Amino acid sequence: MKKFTFSLDSLLNLRELEEQNAKAALARENAFVEQITMRIQELESLVEGAYGSWDGQAGRKFNSMDRMGLSAQIADLQKTAGEARSALAAAKTKRAKAMKSLQDATRNRKVVTNLKEKRFKEYTAEVLKQEANEIEDVFNARRSAR
């Protein structure tokens, strides 16, 4: 009997490639989310540091100009942190889409893989059946020759 061939091998290769691309996209989105999260934490620590740096700086008296400078610095850091939070929300949305894309790609690959396995089982069963028939034919031929 001829060797097992799966007519949809090219489709299976395409589905595997799609899955790999989806995994790479998800990894990129996860890294981007992590990067933004770290940036937000850095900005929050800068805000705390700004408050701390003005807290009794070398025994100097805190005047109104210092207060305006501190307020402007804090407002700028909070604005930047707010922009980073909105970027984080957008990045999380993109990550969710990438995760959905990976799930779809994995499901599509599994469909073709399961079909290949099913056809291979059918092929194996057919080979075993054919071998059994050949053995039976040989046995019957020897028996009738006696």
N, C-alpha and C positions, 0 to 999 in steps of 0.2 A: 504494500500500500504506500502511496506517496506521503511525503513528509507533511506535517501540519503547517498550514499557512493561514494567517488571519488577514482577511481582505481589508480590514479597517486599521491596519498597523499605522498608516500615515495619519489617520484621524487620532489614534491613541497618542502618537508622538506630538501632534498638535495640542491635544488636551494637556499633556504633561508639560509642554512648554508654556501654555497659558497658566497652568498652576504655578510653575516656577516664577513667572513674571508677576503673578499676583502675590506670591510670598515676598518677592523683592520689594514690591510696592508697599506692602504692609510693613515691612521692616523699615523702609524709608520714612513712612508716616509715624511709626512708633518712635524712631530716633528724633524726628522733628518735634513731636509732642514732648518728649523728654527734654529736648533742648529748650523749648519755650518754658517748660515747668522750672527748669534750673534758672532761666533768666528771671522769671517772676520771683523766685526765692532770693536771687541776688539783689533784685530791686527792693524787695521788702527789707532785706538786711541793710541796704544802703539808707533806707528811710529811718530805720532804727539807729543806724550809725550817725545819721545827721542830727537826730535828736540828742544822741549821746554826746556828740562832739560839741554841741552848744550848751550842754549842761554844766555850767560852772567852769567854763574854759579858763584854766590857770588862774582862778580867783578873780577873773575880770568881771566887771559888772555888765549885765545884759541890757543893752539899750534898744531903742525903737528901730534903728537901722539894722541891728543884728536880727531883730524879730522879723523884719521885712525880708532880709536875706534868707533866713531860715524858712520862712513861709514860702518864698518863691522856689527855693531848693526842694522843699517837701512837695509842693504842688507839682513841680516838674517831674519828680520821681513817681508820684502817684499817677500822674497822667500817663507816663511811660508804662507803668505797671498795668494800668487799665487797658491800654492798647495791647499789651502782651496778653492779658486775660482774654480779650476778644479774639486775638490771633490763636490763642489756645483753644477756644471754643470752635473756631473754624477748623483748626487742625484735628480736633477730636472728631468733627463731622467727617472730614476727609478720611480719617483712620477708620471710622465705622463703615464708610463706603468701600474702602480697601479690604476690610475684613469680610464684608458681604461678597465682594468680588472673589476673594479667596475661597469662601465657602461654595460659591457657585462653580468655580473652576474645579475644586476638589470633587464636588458632586458629579460634574460632567465627566471628569476623568474616571471616577469610580464606575459610572455607568458603562463606559467602553471597556474598562478592565474586567468588570463582571461579565460582560458579553463575551470577551475573549476567553475567560476561564470557563464559561458555560460551553462555548464551542469546542474548547480543548477537551473538556470532559466527554462531550458527545463524540469527538474524534477518537479519544481513547477507548470509549465503549465500543465504537464501531470496529476499531483495530482488534480489540479483544474478541469480539464476536466473530470477525473474519478469521482470526487465528484459530478459534475454537472450531469453526466450520472446516477449516483446512485440516486440522488434526483429526476431526471426525471423518473426513473424506479419506485420509490416509489409513485410518483404522479400518474403515469399511472396505477399502480396496484390498488391504492385507487379509482381512477376514474372508472376503469372497474369493480370494486367490487360493485359499487352503482347501 
